[in-house]
Amino acid sequence: MKPAAREARLPPRSPGLRWTLPLLLLLLSLGQILCAGGTPSPIPDPSVATVATGENGVTQISSTAESFHKQNGTGTPQVETNTSEGGENSGANDSLRTPEQGSNGTDGASQKTPSSTGPSPVFNIKAVSISPTNVILTWESNDTAASQYKYVVKNEMENEKTITVVHQPWCNITGLRPATSYVFSITPEIGNETSGDPRVIKVITEPIPVSDLRVALMGVRKATLSWSNGNGTASCRVLLESIGSHEELTQDSRLQVNISGLEPGVQYNINPYLLQSNKTKGDPLGTEGGLDANNTERSWAGSPTAPVHDESLLGPADPSSGQQSQDTEVLLVGLEPGTRYNATVYSQAANGTEGQPQAIEFRTNAIQVFDVTAVNINATSLTLIWKVSDNESSSNYTYKIHVAGETDSSNLNVSEPRAVILGLRSSTFYNITVCPVLGDIEGTPGFLQVHTPPVPVSDFRVTVVSMTEIGLAWSSHDAESFQMRITQEGAGKSSVEITTNQSIIIGGLFPGTKYCFEIVPKGPNGTEGASRTVCNRTG
């Protein structure tokens, strides 16, 4: 037999207290609201509050507040957005917050509750390395257990490619195509395969760098650059810079200019100094923008000239395929003679993304004097003529001439490729240097070695006459030897070498015949001085 239930009895409530206690509680609540400026009080501890699951699985806590909304870790409303190209915060939150919101829109204090939808989305996604065929991504997470998560990295452009990384906030994605735009999503997972929300980043792979960069032609004021382009290269940009100290470069010869829009398989003719001058003066040649190898936006000056022609430089690579050459050729004109330049070539995708640069250094040929020749040479003077390698502006040059003899030297400046050298010594060896000068730039000199001839003999006379002989005499102070040329009346010429000095008797002549004698002094290296002639008839 069950014991009888004990009946609990409460003392009767006084009618006066029935209304007094609710009224006091109501006044106390209104006083708290007024003191707080209309801000609702914090929600109770989530561990003891009554909870219910609302729309989208958001955990709501029972309260008298008028509304709830999601917040991120900073207390601002959470809005899920895709990660930008620069890897900015995608709005990921480390937990769901349920702050109360009063009728005036102000937020009350909030409490954290674990998310019922899985781990928090990652944020601060960055592409720390981009190449033509692979990309390295990094990211961050606010979850304390993030180091134990798995991350599923999916190529949204090619859904079949998915990479799962474990316990690391980075991923190396390989096997990509050059100069291609990709969107990658990163989804965190915990051990029980519960997934968080994905976040995305857009990455454009670099184009393949140019190859076989070379100087195909070099001159005094021109150079031809040539290179090959890989697949995915829409155009190229060349950064051309002059190299040298301020002492080596004049104000007009300093150069730093971008030449863009250079398409594969096209030949160009460009004056970079004209382009730089026009940009300095504000000539609206136009600009083009793009992304460099680090996805940083940049602008540069457009090309001032149209292509020389729009045909392939080398014609179709394969007649059966009809494909044109991918080589680009740029003829740079108006360069400074004897100047060093550095050319850096960037391949570009269609959207302006640039590949890794390729550089080459070259020096234009110096101004050069050649074919130095001595004309009208005599014992004390000569005339020089020469040629210069820069025919475009040879009239703008001056020429320094240095003449060095055995015991003396002299200098001379002229403004044309011709000079008369006076005051020389007879029978003397000279070194002559002709150096071209354009502004402050000295070119490559030309050289000439020359011996001046001896002076003509003096007092050349007949000393003896007989039926078969004629005697001759003369004076000379610098000839090493003499050549005697004899002309017989009605018979022609003959000659004889004379090593003796001052006199000679010519025998074996015909009686009653007129003879003319020409004597030529000979100096060092076979040089010949001016001749002297006398005539006489035998007895």
Secondary structure by P-SEA (a helix, b strand, c coil): cccccbbbbccccccccccaaaaaaaaaaaaaaaaacccccccccccccbbbbcccccccccccccbbbbbcccccbbbbbcccccccccccccbbbbbbbcccccccbbbbcccccccccccccccccccccbbbbbbcccccccccbbbbbbccccccbbbbbccccbbbbccccccbbbbbbbbbbcccccccbbbbbbbbbbcccccccccccccccbbbbbbcccccccccccbbbbbccccccccccbbbbbbccccccbbbbbbaaaaaaaaaaccccbbbbbbcccccccccccccccccccccccccccccccccccbbbbbbccccccbbbbbbbbbbccccccccccbbbbbccccccccccccccccccbbbbbccccccccccbbbbbbbbcccccbbbbbcccbbbbccccccbbbbbbbbbbccccccbbbbbbbbbbcccccccccccccccbbbbbbccccccbbbbbbbcccbbbbbbbbccccccccccccccbbbbbbbbbbcccccccbbbbbbbbcc
